[in-house]
């Protein structure tokens, strides 16, 4: 996945409804709820509250790692495992719009950074 696509939804219909509160499904099961979602062109992201599963940690994921959205069941499916999401850098509310911070996250989630393949 190229870095520019990492911060964009693969399907624009996913942004037609508010995603806040939707449950988050990793490749290997549920991991939390969406706390915040943006649909900024080329800078879209999802903040996931992992809840008690890993003691309330929040992480920011680029919109490009979403594999599908089920609006009927209010679920968002990511093409990463629970561990990959759990080990992500913690969400920083002071830096999340900073280009350097997004670059760090892009390196972590993007091809070559963490070495993950799209699933």
Protein Blocks (a to p, Z undefined) as FASTA:
>chain_A
ZZklmmpcfblklmmpcfehpacddfkbcfbdcfbdcfbehiaccdddebjmngoiacdd
dfklpfbdcfknopacdfbdfklmmmpccddfklmmpmklmmmmmmmmmghjlopacZZ
